[in-house]
């Protein structure tokens, strides 16, 4: 998460991946921490993708209409929590 203290991690790559990563990051402009930021973003995207695939797999038997209704219901609940239509007692 932003603002978290960085930790050190030792990674092992093939030489081919190492060269490709360094060439790509270098072509983007060499900045301190650029490679670390790139790897962190790649890991976050991979975790997101795997989570998304797991959710899709667990809902493969759910009808589209039912899934959309559940999503709409959840979104409405969050919206009502974040932006209530009636002022709360403390706002009156």
DRENRO-224186 format. One record per residue: x, z, y of N, C-alpha, C in turn; chain; residue number from 1; residue in one letter. Coordinates in Angstrom, 3 decimals. Layout:
BEGIN
<<X, Z, Y>, <X, Z, Y>, <X, Z, Y>, A, NUM, a>
...
This chain:
BEGIN
<<0.831, 0.000, -1.178>, <0.000, 0.000, 0.000>, <0.879, 0.000, 1.245>, A, 1, x>
<<0.394, -0.568, 2.321>, <1.183, -0.573, 3.546>, <1.542, 0.848, 3.962>, A, 2, x>
<<2.762, 1.013, 4.370>, <3.222, 2.316, 4.811>, <3.792, 3.170, 3.703>, A, 3, x>
<<3.632, 2.731, 2.449>, <4.214, 3.486, 1.344>, <5.729, 3.407, 1.435>, A, 4, x>
<<6.374, 4.473, 0.990>, <7.832, 4.465, 0.955>, <8.292, 3.540, -0.157>, A, 5, x>
<<9.233, 2.660, 0.139>, <9.705, 1.739, -0.905>, <10.501, 2.482, -1.978>, A, 6, x>
<<10.462, 1.941, -3.183>, <11.268, 2.475, -4.271>, <12.189, 1.369, -4.759>, A, 7, x>
<<13.238, 1.754, -5.425>, <14.146, 0.761, -5.993>, <13.738, 0.489, -7.427>, A, 8, x>
<<13.871, -0.770, -7.809>, <13.476, -1.190, -9.138>, <14.483, -2.229, -9.607>, A, 9, x>
<<14.902, -2.115, -10.834>, <15.820, -3.100, -11.390>, <15.004, -4.084, -12.224>, A, 10, x>
<<15.161, -5.364, -11.905>, <14.439, -6.413, -12.608>, <15.427, -7.340, -13.302>, A, 11, x>
<<15.002, -7.904, -14.396>, <15.824, -8.866, -15.113>, <15.078, -10.197, -15.154>, A, 12, x>
<<15.725, -11.244, -14.661>, <15.167, -12.588, -14.647>, <16.107, -13.514, -15.397>, A, 13, x>
<<15.580, -14.667, -15.790>, <16.476, -15.700, -16.284>, <17.254, -16.237, -15.082>, A, 14, x>
<<18.375, -16.833, -15.330>, <19.180, -17.400, -14.242>, <18.378, -18.464, -13.489>, A, 15, x>
<<17.629, -19.261, -14.238>, <16.823, -20.320, -13.631>, <15.794, -19.739, -12.649>, A, 16, x>
<<15.114, -18.660, -13.059>, <14.127, -18.027, -12.181>, <14.806, -17.409, -10.967>, A, 17, x>
<<15.948, -16.769, -11.181>, <16.687, -16.168, -10.073>, <17.062, -17.222, -9.036>, A, 18, x>
<<17.592, -18.341, -9.491>, <17.986, -19.398, -8.558>, <16.782, -19.991, -7.837>, A, 19, x>
<<15.696, -20.200, -8.578>, <14.489, -20.751, -7.964>, <13.932, -19.794, -6.919>, A, 20, x>
<<13.903, -18.500, -7.238>, <13.408, -17.496, -6.296>, <14.280, -17.446, -5.044>, A, 21, x>
<<15.585, -17.390, -5.230>, <16.485, -17.326, -4.076>, <16.398, -18.597, -3.222>, A, 22, x>
<<16.273, -19.744, -3.866>, <16.149, -21.000, -3.117>, <14.850, -21.017, -2.324>, A, 23, x>
<<13.770, -20.589, -2.950>, <12.478, -20.592, -2.263>, <12.482, -19.619, -1.079>, A, 24, x>
<<12.898, -18.397, -1.326>, <12.909, -17.389, -0.253>, <13.877, -17.810, 0.843>, A, 25, x>
<<15.015, -18.349, 0.464>, <15.990, -18.809, 1.450>, <15.452, -19.935, 2.312>, A, 26, x>
<<14.679, -20.834, 1.722>, <14.105, -21.951, 2.475>, <13.057, -21.476, 3.478>, A, 27, x>
<<12.487, -20.302, 3.233>, <11.479, -19.759, 4.141>, <12.121, -19.068, 5.345>, A, 28, x>
<<13.406, -18.913, 5.320>, <14.110, -18.212, 6.394>, <14.595, -16.880, 5.868>, A, 29, x>
<<15.879, -16.666, 5.935>, <16.455, -15.454, 5.370>, <16.178, -14.277, 6.305>, A, 30, x>
<<15.419, -13.345, 5.773>, <15.118, -12.116, 6.511>, <15.394, -10.947, 5.582>, A, 31, x>
<<15.760, -9.826, 6.152>, <16.004, -8.636, 5.354>, <14.724, -8.258, 4.626>, A, 32, x>
<<14.816, -8.065, 3.346>, <13.670, -7.653, 2.546>, <12.736, -8.777, 2.152>, A, 33, x>
<<13.078, -10.023, 2.472>, <12.184, -11.149, 2.181>, <11.932, -11.293, 0.686>, A, 34, x>
<<12.968, -11.140, -0.117>, <12.800, -11.293, -1.553>, <11.933, -10.169, -2.107>, A, 35, x>
<<12.150, -8.952, -1.644>, <11.341, -7.819, -2.098>, <9.875, -8.011, -1.729>, A, 36, x>
<<9.633, -8.457, -0.522>, <8.255, -8.685, -0.076>, <7.598, -9.786, -0.902>, A, 37, x>
<<8.351, -10.836, -1.191>, <7.817, -11.933, -2.007>, <7.440, -11.445, -3.404>, A, 38, x>
<<8.330, -10.677, -4.023>, <8.079, -10.164, -5.372>, <6.891, -9.202, -5.357>, A, 39, x>
<<6.813, -8.332, -4.352>, <5.692, -7.397, -4.271>, <4.365, -8.149, -4.138>, A, 40, x>
<<4.333, -9.175, -3.304>, <3.115, -9.969, -3.141>, <2.756, -10.679, -4.445>, A, 41, x>
<<3.760, -11.214, -5.133>, <3.513, -11.905, -6.403>, <2.946, -10.938, -7.444>, A, 42, x>
<<3.459, -9.722, -7.484>, <2.967, -8.727, -8.436>, <1.527, -8.355, -8.101>, A, 43, x>
<<1.237, -8.155, -6.825>, <-0.135, -7.821, -6.422>, <-1.112, -8.930, -6.818>, A, 44, x>
<<-0.714, -10.187, -6.564>, <-1.582, -11.315, -6.927>, <-1.773, -11.386, -8.435>, A, 45, x>
<<-0.735, -11.115, -9.203>, <-0.832, -11.172, -10.667>, <-1.755, -10.078, -11.178>, A, 46, x>
<<-1.646, -8.876, -10.618>, <-2.537, -7.782, -11.013>, <-3.977, -8.145, -10.664>, A, 47, x>
<<-4.197, -8.690, -9.470>, <-5.531, -9.111, -9.056>, <-6.084, -10.165, -10.010>, A, 48, x>
<<-5.262, -11.167, -10.339>, <-5.698, -12.241, -11.224>, <-6.062, -11.709, -12.609>, A, 49, x>
<<-5.231, -10.846, -13.156>, <-5.517, -10.290, -14.486>, <-6.788, -9.442, -14.460>, A, 50, x>
<<-6.978, -8.673, -13.388>, <-8.191, -7.870, -13.249>, <-9.412, -8.772, -13.170>, A, 51, x>
<<-9.310, -9.834, -12.381>, <-10.404, -10.787, -12.234>, <-10.748, -11.433, -13.574>, A, 52, x>
<<-9.735, -11.838, -14.327>, <-9.968, -12.451, -15.634>, <-10.648, -11.467, -16.586>, A, 53, x>
<<-10.249, -10.195, -16.534>, <-10.865, -9.179, -17.390>, <-12.333, -8.973, -17.018>, A, 54, x>
<<-12.633, -8.949, -15.729>, <-14.021, -8.789, -15.282>, <-14.847, -9.994, -15.713>, A, 55, x>
<<-14.293, -11.191, -15.543>, <-15.005, -12.402, -15.975>, <-15.285, -12.353, -17.478>, A, 56, x>
<<-14.296, -11.957, -18.256>, <-14.463, -11.898, -19.708>, <-15.511, -10.871, -20.106>, A, 57, x>
<<-15.560, -9.755, -19.398>, <-16.530, -8.717, -19.756>, <-17.954, -9.096, -19.347>, A, 58, x>
<<-18.094, -10.087, -18.472>, <-19.414, -10.517, -18.017>, <-19.806, -11.900, -18.524>, A, 59, x>
<<-19.106, -12.407, -19.520>, <-19.354, -13.760, -20.001>, <-20.768, -13.923, -20.569>, A, 60, x>
<<-21.339, -12.854, -21.112>, <-22.677, -12.930, -21.700>, <-23.797, -12.575, -20.725>, A, 61, x>
<<-23.454, -12.245, -19.489>, <-24.456, -11.861, -18.502>, <-24.997, -13.125, -17.833>, A, 62, x>
<<-26.310, -13.198, -17.739>, <-26.934, -14.354, -17.093>, <-26.537, -14.414, -15.623>, A, 63, x>
<<-26.370, -15.622, -15.104>, <-25.956, -15.845, -13.722>, <-26.878, -15.131, -12.737>, A, 64, x>
<<-28.180, -15.251, -12.944>, <-29.162, -14.636, -12.034>, <-29.006, -13.119, -12.034>, A, 65, x>
<<-28.816, -12.528, -13.216>, <-28.651, -11.074, -13.318>, <-27.355, -10.615, -12.650>, A, 66, x>
<<-26.296, -11.389, -12.854>, <-25.011, -11.051, -12.249>, <-25.099, -11.137, -10.724>, A, 67, x>
<<-25.718, -12.197, -10.224>, <-25.890, -12.330, -8.769>, <-26.724, -11.194, -8.204>, A, 68, x>
<<-27.771, -10.785, -8.915>, <-28.622, -9.680, -8.459>, <-27.822, -8.384, -8.384>, A, 69, x>
<<-26.987, -8.135, -9.385>, <-26.158, -6.922, -9.385>, <-25.151, -6.948, -8.237>, A, 70, x>
<<-24.553, -8.106, -7.979>, <-23.596, -8.245, -6.874>, <-24.307, -8.034, -5.546>, A, 71, x>
<<-25.479, -8.666, -5.372>, <-26.246, -8.500, -4.129>, <-26.633, -7.047, -3.902>, A, 72, x>
<<-27.038, -6.376, -4.967>, <-27.428, -4.972, -4.868>, <-26.244, -4.099, -4.457>, A, 73, x>
<<-25.095, -4.347, -5.056>, <-23.888, -3.583, -4.718>, <-23.455, -3.837, -3.287>, A, 74, x>
<<-23.489, -5.091, -2.870>, <-23.111, -5.429, -1.486>, <-24.052, -4.767, -0.490>, A, 75, x>
<<-25.340, -4.779, -0.786>, <-26.322, -4.151, 0.104>, <-26.071, -2.650, 0.208>, A, 76, x>
<<-25.756, -2.003, -0.902>, <-25.487, -0.565, -0.885>, <-24.268, -0.245, -0.031>, A, 77, x>
<<-23.207, -1.041, -0.166>, <-21.995, -0.817, 0.632>, <-22.275, -1.074, 2.105>, A, 78, x>
<<-23.005, -2.145, 2.404>, <-23.349, -2.435, 3.801>, <-24.155, -1.297, 4.409>, A, 79, x>
<<-25.129, -0.763, 3.665>, <-25.936, 0.342, 4.173>, <-25.108, 1.595, 4.400>, A, 80, x>
<<-24.094, 1.805, 3.554>, <-23.190, 2.941, 3.738>, <-22.332, 2.772, 4.986>, A, 81, x>
<<-21.808, 1.559, 5.149>, <-20.880, 1.315, 6.257>, <-21.598, 1.106, 7.582>, A, 82, x>
<<-22.738, 0.445, 7.550>, <-23.483, 0.131, 8.762>, <-24.948, 0.500, 8.576>, A, 83, x>
<<-25.252, 1.790, 8.627>, <-26.637, 2.200, 8.406>, <-27.564, 1.609, 9.472>, A, 84, x>
<<-28.783, 1.275, 9.056>, <-29.743, 0.692, 9.998>, <-30.381, 1.764, 10.867>, A, 85, x>
<<-30.510, 3.001, 10.347>, <-31.024, 4.112, 11.144>, <-29.859, 4.976, 11.581>, A, 86, x>
<<-29.886, 5.438, 12.837>, <-28.814, 6.335, 13.262>, <-28.875, 7.626, 12.466>, A, 87, x>
<<-27.728, 8.149, 12.129>, <-27.700, 9.406, 11.393>, <-28.057, 10.548, 12.336>, A, 88, x>
<<-28.313, 11.707, 11.769>, <-28.725, 12.876, 12.555>, <-27.654, 13.211, 13.583>, A, 89, x>
<<-26.388, 13.072, 13.241>, <-25.309, 13.426, 14.170>, <-25.199, 12.447, 15.341>, A, 90, x>
<<-25.758, 11.241, 15.220>, <-25.680, 10.238, 16.294>, <-26.853, 10.302, 17.244>, A, 91, x>
<<-27.834, 11.136, 17.006>, <-29.032, 11.213, 17.849>, <-28.810, 12.060, 19.051>, A, 92, x>
